[in-house]
Amino acid sequence: MKTVRTAIREQRPVDGALVALHAELRNASRQVNAVGVNLNQLVRHANAYNEVPESVAWLAAYCFQVVRRAEAVIVELGRRLP
């Protein structure tokens, strides 16, 4: 993200694609953080009550989705940055 911010600050992007990818990566980062917080709460519940809530599977699948999208954005950023 630091590399992207530097490129944006130096106004290297010819089009707005780099700025849009940076925003998408920031959004994905926030989503991963939120999922991590929720996942920690669910694991704490599972340990305390010796049961795994149904939402764990959904949350894990969502987390993988967000991470896969973030990886795709990072690959695209790598293509656009020198």
Residue frames relative to the residue before (quaternion, step in Angstrom):
aa qw qx qy qz dx dy dz
M 1.0000 0.0000 0.0000 0.0000 0.00 0.00 0.00
K 0.6096 0.5511 -0.3599 0.4419 3.59 1.08 -0.67
T 0.6337 0.5336 -0.3285 0.4537 3.58 1.00 -0.80
V 0.6575 0.5042 -0.3054 0.4693 3.55 0.97 -0.86
R 0.6529 0.5124 -0.3213 0.4559 3.59 0.90 -0.88
T 0.6359 0.5216 -0.3236 0.4679 3.58 1.01 -0.81
A 0.6558 0.5068 -0.3105 0.4655 3.58 0.92 -0.89
I 0.6534 0.5008 -0.3161 0.4715 3.58 0.97 -0.81
R 0.6503 0.5233 -0.3120 0.4537 3.57 0.94 -0.92
E 0.7071 0.4316 -0.2476 0.5024 3.57 1.01 -0.83
Q 0.3829 -0.7656 0.4358 0.2781 3.55 1.38 0.07
R 0.2237 0.8008 -0.5176 0.2017 3.55 0.98 0.90
P 0.6279 0.5454 -0.3966 0.3887 3.65 0.89 -0.61
V 0.3850 -0.7184 0.5354 0.2217 3.53 -0.86 1.00
D 0.7638 0.1801 -0.1170 0.6086 3.54 1.05 -0.74
G 0.6494 -0.5440 0.3663 0.3850 3.56 -1.25 0.00
A 0.3838 0.7617 -0.4628 0.2415 3.58 1.26 0.05
L 0.6515 0.5209 -0.3270 0.4442 3.59 0.93 -0.83
V 0.6422 0.5130 -0.3148 0.4746 3.57 0.98 -0.83
A 0.6601 0.5035 -0.3060 0.4660 3.59 0.95 -0.86
L 0.6531 0.5020 -0.3155 0.4710 3.59 0.98 -0.81
H 0.6218 0.5345 -0.3372 0.4626 3.57 1.03 -0.74
A 0.6560 0.5029 -0.3090 0.4704 3.58 0.93 -0.88
E 0.6547 0.5055 -0.3152 0.4653 3.57 0.98 -0.82
L 0.6477 0.5108 -0.3188 0.4668 3.59 1.00 -0.77
R 0.6301 0.5175 -0.3328 0.4736 3.60 1.01 -0.78
N 0.6468 0.5157 -0.3137 0.4661 3.58 0.97 -0.86
A 0.6523 0.5040 -0.3141 0.4710 3.59 0.94 -0.87
S 0.6289 0.5390 -0.3308 0.4522 3.58 1.01 -0.78
R 0.6498 0.5008 -0.3104 0.4802 3.59 0.98 -0.83
Q 0.6528 0.5156 -0.3161 0.4562 3.59 0.97 -0.84
V 0.6440 0.5080 -0.3272 0.4692 3.59 0.93 -0.85
N 0.6383 0.5216 -0.3296 0.4603 3.59 0.97 -0.80
A 0.6696 0.4955 -0.3029 0.4629 3.60 0.89 -0.91
V 0.6411 0.5094 -0.3238 0.4740 3.58 0.98 -0.82
G 0.6373 0.5393 -0.3267 0.4430 3.58 0.97 -0.84
V 0.6346 0.5185 -0.3242 0.4726 3.58 0.99 -0.83
N 0.6823 0.4816 -0.2892 0.4679 3.58 0.87 -0.95
L 0.6403 0.5263 -0.3236 0.4564 3.57 0.99 -0.82
N 0.6301 0.5251 -0.3297 0.4674 3.60 1.00 -0.78
Q 0.6507 0.5096 -0.3182 0.4643 3.58 0.97 -0.80
L 0.6625 0.5002 -0.3048 0.4669 3.59 0.99 -0.83
V 0.6450 0.5042 -0.3233 0.4746 3.59 0.99 -0.76
R 0.6173 0.5346 -0.3399 0.4665 3.58 1.03 -0.78
H 0.6397 0.5149 -0.3080 0.4804 3.58 1.02 -0.86
A 0.6556 0.5185 -0.3153 0.4494 3.59 0.90 -0.93
N 0.6753 0.4851 -0.2955 0.4704 3.58 0.96 -0.83
A 0.6823 0.5022 -0.2922 0.4438 3.58 0.95 -0.84
Y 0.8099 0.2737 -0.1167 0.5055 3.59 0.93 -0.89
N 0.3876 -0.7552 0.4478 0.2808 3.55 1.33 0.07
E 0.6272 0.4523 -0.3666 0.5173 3.55 0.99 0.92
V 0.3152 -0.7451 0.5619 0.1728 3.55 -1.09 0.75
P 0.3839 -0.7336 0.5086 0.2362 3.61 -0.57 1.13
E 0.6097 -0.5798 0.4053 0.3575 3.58 -1.13 0.67
S 0.6295 0.5813 -0.3347 0.3923 3.57 1.05 -0.70
V 0.5009 0.6589 -0.4337 0.3563 3.61 1.20 -0.28
A 0.6650 0.4979 -0.3129 0.4604 3.61 0.87 -0.87
W 0.6559 0.4997 -0.3163 0.4691 3.60 0.93 -0.85
L 0.6710 0.5071 -0.2950 0.4535 3.57 0.91 -0.95
A 0.6402 0.5132 -0.3244 0.4707 3.59 0.99 -0.79
A 0.6509 0.5081 -0.3139 0.4687 3.61 0.95 -0.84
Y 0.6481 0.5095 -0.3148 0.4704 3.58 0.98 -0.82
C 0.6319 0.5370 -0.3247 0.4549 3.57 0.98 -0.86
F 0.6544 0.5013 -0.3140 0.4711 3.59 0.92 -0.87
Q 0.6203 0.5457 -0.3351 0.4530 3.59 1.04 -0.76
V 0.6747 0.4907 -0.2873 0.4705 3.57 0.88 -0.97
V 0.6600 0.5033 -0.3117 0.4625 3.58 0.93 -0.87
R 0.6371 0.5178 -0.3305 0.4655 3.61 0.96 -0.79
R 0.6562 0.4917 -0.3178 0.4760 3.61 0.95 -0.79
A 0.6338 0.5219 -0.3327 0.4640 3.59 0.97 -0.80
E 0.6390 0.5178 -0.3265 0.4658 3.59 0.99 -0.79
A 0.6413 0.5189 -0.3222 0.4644 3.59 0.98 -0.80
V 0.6424 0.5085 -0.3179 0.4771 3.58 1.01 -0.80
I 0.6444 0.5196 -0.3233 0.4586 3.59 0.95 -0.83
V 0.6306 0.5176 -0.3304 0.4747 3.60 0.98 -0.78
E 0.6663 0.4974 -0.3010 0.4670 3.59 0.91 -0.90
L 0.6247 0.5218 -0.3355 0.4743 3.58 1.02 -0.76
G 0.6334 0.5383 -0.3255 0.4507 3.59 0.99 -0.82
R 0.6464 0.5117 -0.3145 0.4705 3.57 1.05 -0.70
R 0.7343 0.4460 -0.2391 0.4524 3.58 0.97 -0.81
L 0.6768 0.4611 -0.2978 0.4905 3.59 1.15 -0.51
P 0.4930 -0.6728 0.4575 0.3082 3.59 -0.96 0.78
